[in-house]
Amino acid sequence: MKVKREKLGNTAAVKATMLIAHLSWAKENMAEDFEAIRPHLDSDCGALLNRRLLATEWILFRHLVQIDRAIAKVVGGDEEKIFRMFGQYSAEINLNGVYKSFASANPHRFFDQMVLLHGRFQNFGRSFYKKLSERSARMSIEDYSEYSPVFCWSGNGYYEGALRFMKVPGPIVVKEISCQCAGDKVCLYDLSW
């Protein structure tokens, strides 16, 4: 596996619904240790924890990554596994909540809609979806001006969580086969269920 690298700046932004879900996971799983993440945050990220975030507001992508890293550091253990759990939890909480209308029992329909809605959740990159068979597909993520393995692992978990939410027959397998963080041109995820 190639070394993962990242590129963060001040232009890429995501909807706060992602951070809200990750913070909810942290509060649920860290209990009294939640405040221990603050020393690992810069003042801008700390300020995000001091107010009520709206699911539809935009936050800087780098803030999401920094807060996710701080949570993982305090939790300890396998960071990749923790970031995947963030994605799984985000799928569960958002598809049962504010984005319930986007949920579908048909994985191909759901992921087709995700591609169409990409720009509503982040202001960078593009995504493409290709059905490979009745129970498999490929998601392609391209042209990210900013990127981080934290987001890739969380995205992998999101796809797993979304498939689990749809109660597909399984087994659910989501594998990243190419990654911009590893120097590849695109991030490719193979999904099967």
Backbone torsions as a table, in degrees:
resi	resn	phi	psi	omega
1	MET	NA	134.4	179.1
2	LYS	-70.4	156.2	176.9
3	VAL	-67.6	135.4	178.5
4	LYS	-89.1	135.1	177.7
5	ARG	-127.6	173.3	179.3
6	GLU	-142.2	160.5	176.4
7	LYS	-135.4	115.2	-179.4
8	LEU	-124.0	146.8	-179.3
9	GLY	-148.6	-147.9	-176.0
10	ASN	-122.2	17.4	-179.1
11	THR	-117.4	-34.7	-178.7
12	ALA	-70.5	133.9	-178.8
13	ALA	-137.4	153.2	177.6
14	VAL	-129.8	160.9	175.6
15	LYS	-69.7	142.6	-177.1
16	ALA	-64.0	-15.6	178.8
17	THR	-56.0	-32.4	177.9
18	MET	-65.0	-49.7	-179.2
19	LEU	-65.7	-40.1	178.7
20	ILE	-57.2	-44.2	179.5
21	ALA	-65.2	-42.6	-178.7
22	HIS	-66.7	-39.6	177.2
23	LEU	-67.2	-36.7	176.8
24	SER	-62.9	-42.9	176.4
25	TRP	-58.2	-46.3	-178.0
26	ALA	-62.1	-45.6	-179.6
27	LYS	-63.8	-35.9	-179.7
28	GLU	-73.4	-34.5	-173.7
29	ASN	-102.6	-13.9	-177.4
30	MET	-107.6	-19.2	-179.2
31	ALA	49.7	-117.0	-174.3
32	GLU	-70.9	-13.1	179.8
33	ASP	-84.0	-3.2	-175.6
34	PHE	-56.3	-43.8	-177.7
35	GLU	-64.6	-16.9	-179.5
36	ALA	-68.5	-11.2	178.0
37	ILE	-77.8	-23.7	-174.7
38	ARG	-54.8	-44.1	-179.3
39	PRO	-62.4	-15.1	-179.0
40	HIS	-94.1	5.3	-175.8
41	LEU	-114.8	147.1	171.4
42	ASP	-76.8	174.0	-173.9
43	SER	-63.8	-35.2	179.2
44	ASP	-64.2	-42.6	179.1
45	CYS	-69.8	-39.6	177.1
46	GLY	-59.3	-38.0	179.1
47	ALA	-63.5	-32.3	178.2
48	LEU	-64.5	-30.0	179.7
49	LEU	-77.7	-14.8	-175.7
50	ASN	-91.3	1.4	-178.2
51	ARG	-139.9	164.9	178.3
52	ARG	-80.1	121.5	178.9
53	LEU	-87.8	142.3	174.0
54	LEU	-95.3	137.3	-177.4
55	ALA	-56.6	-29.9	-174.5
56	THR	-92.7	-3.3	-179.9
57	GLU	-81.8	157.4	179.9
58	TRP	-95.2	139.4	172.8
59	ILE	-128.6	155.7	178.5
60	LEU	-64.7	138.3	178.5
61	PHE	-56.7	-41.6	-178.2
62	ARG	-63.6	-29.2	177.3
63	HIS	-68.8	-42.0	176.6
64	LEU	-58.5	-46.8	-178.8
65	VAL	-63.1	-44.8	-178.4
66	GLN	-64.0	-42.7	179.9
67	ILE	-67.9	-41.4	177.0
68	ASP	-59.1	-43.8	179.6
69	ARG	-63.4	-40.3	180.0
70	ALA	-63.6	-42.3	178.3
71	ILE	-61.8	-48.0	-178.6
72	ALA	-61.6	-38.1	179.9
73	LYS	-62.9	-44.4	-179.2
74	VAL	-69.4	-40.0	179.3
75	VAL	-65.1	-41.7	-179.0
76	GLY	79.6	165.5	179.3
77	GLY	95.7	-157.2	-176.2
78	ASP	-72.7	105.0	-177.4
79	GLU	-60.7	-42.5	-179.5
80	GLU	-57.3	-43.3	179.0
81	LYS	-63.0	-40.6	179.1
82	ILE	-65.0	-44.4	179.8
83	PHE	-63.5	-36.8	176.1
84	ARG	-63.9	-39.5	177.9
85	MET	-62.8	-37.5	176.2
86	PHE	-57.2	-46.5	-179.1
87	GLY	-64.4	-43.1	178.8
88	GLN	-61.7	-45.0	179.9
89	TYR	-64.7	-40.6	178.9
90	SER	-60.5	-43.1	177.4
91	ALA	-60.6	-47.7	-177.8
92	GLU	-61.6	-50.6	-174.8
93	ILE	-70.2	-40.0	-177.7
94	ASN	-77.4	-35.9	179.9
95	LEU	-77.6	-15.7	172.7
96	ASN	-95.4	-8.0	-173.8
97	GLY	-123.3	-117.6	-170.6
98	VAL	-59.0	-28.2	-179.0
99	TYR	-109.9	27.7	-178.7
100	LYS	-58.2	-33.2	-178.1
101	SER	-66.1	-18.5	179.0
102	PHE	-88.4	-13.9	-178.4
103	ALA	-68.4	144.7	-179.6
104	SER	-142.1	149.2	176.2
105	ALA	-78.7	-12.2	-178.4
106	ASN	-102.9	109.6	-177.7
107	PRO	-55.3	-40.8	-178.7
108	HIS	-64.0	-41.9	178.3
109	ARG	-64.3	-44.7	-179.7
110	PHE	-59.5	-50.0	-176.7
111	PHE	-70.8	-30.8	171.9
112	ASP	-60.3	-43.0	178.6
113	GLN	-65.4	-38.3	178.4
114	MET	-57.0	-42.2	179.5
115	VAL	-61.9	-43.8	-179.8
116	LEU	-65.6	-30.0	-176.7
117	LEU	-96.1	2.8	-175.7
118	HIS	-47.0	-48.8	-177.2
119	GLY	-67.6	-14.8	176.7
120	ARG	-80.4	-16.1	-175.7
121	PHE	-113.4	-17.4	175.3
122	GLN	-155.2	147.6	-174.8
123	ASN	-97.9	20.5	-178.2
124	PHE	-142.5	150.8	176.9
125	GLY	75.9	175.9	177.5
126	ARG	-139.4	156.5	175.7
127	SER	-131.3	151.5	179.5
128	PHE	-135.8	146.3	-178.4
129	TYR	-126.5	135.8	179.0
130	LYS	-133.4	122.2	175.3
131	LYS	-73.7	127.7	178.8
132	LEU	-100.4	-34.9	176.6
133	SER	-158.7	-175.7	179.8
134	GLU	-60.5	-28.7	-177.1
135	ARG	-128.4	31.5	175.8
136	SER	-154.9	155.9	-177.6
137	ALA	-162.0	174.1	177.5
138	ARG	-133.7	132.1	174.9
139	MET	-107.8	130.8	-179.9
140	SER	-116.7	128.5	178.6
141	ILE	-117.1	124.6	-172.5
142	GLU	-133.4	161.0	170.8
143	ASP	58.0	39.1	175.4
144	TYR	-75.0	121.4	176.4
145	SER	-74.5	-25.9	175.0
146	GLU	-133.4	147.9	-177.9
147	TYR	-155.8	159.2	179.3
148	SER	-157.4	141.0	175.8
149	PRO	-61.7	-26.3	176.9
150	VAL	-57.2	-45.2	-178.5
151	PHE	-71.2	-37.8	178.5
152	CYS	-62.6	-46.3	-179.6
153	TRP	-66.7	-38.5	176.9
154	SER	-65.3	-39.8	177.0
155	GLY	-62.3	-41.4	176.2
156	ASN	-57.8	-46.1	178.4
157	GLY	-63.8	-36.0	178.7
158	TYR	-62.4	-45.4	179.1
159	TYR	-61.6	-42.1	177.1
160	GLU	-61.0	-47.4	-179.0
161	GLY	-63.3	-38.7	179.1
162	ALA	-65.3	-42.8	178.2
163	LEU	-64.5	-39.9	177.5
164	ARG	-63.6	-41.4	178.8
165	PHE	-59.5	-36.3	-179.3
166	MET	-78.5	-3.9	178.1
167	LYS	56.6	46.3	177.4
168	VAL	-68.7	158.7	-175.4
169	PRO	-64.7	-29.0	178.5
170	GLY	78.1	176.5	1.9
171	PRO	-71.9	145.3	179.0
172	ILE	-85.2	125.0	176.7
173	VAL	-131.8	123.3	174.8
174	VAL	-125.5	120.6	-176.4
175	LYS	-131.4	127.1	174.9
176	GLU	-82.9	118.2	-176.1
177	ILE	-103.1	-10.4	178.7
178	SER	-154.7	145.3	-174.9
179	CYS	-147.4	132.5	176.0
180	GLN	-61.4	-31.7	179.0
181	CYS	-66.9	-17.7	177.9
182	ALA	-102.0	10.0	178.2
183	GLY	92.9	0.4	177.8
184	ASP	-76.0	159.7	-177.7
185	LYS	-70.1	-34.5	-178.4
186	VAL	-137.7	160.8	169.2
187	CYS	-95.3	125.7	178.2
188	LEU	-120.5	130.7	176.5
189	TYR	-118.7	125.4	171.8
190	ASP	-94.2	129.4	-178.9
191	LEU	-118.9	136.5	173.1
192	SER	-144.6	152.8	-177.6
193	TRP	-152.3	NA	NA
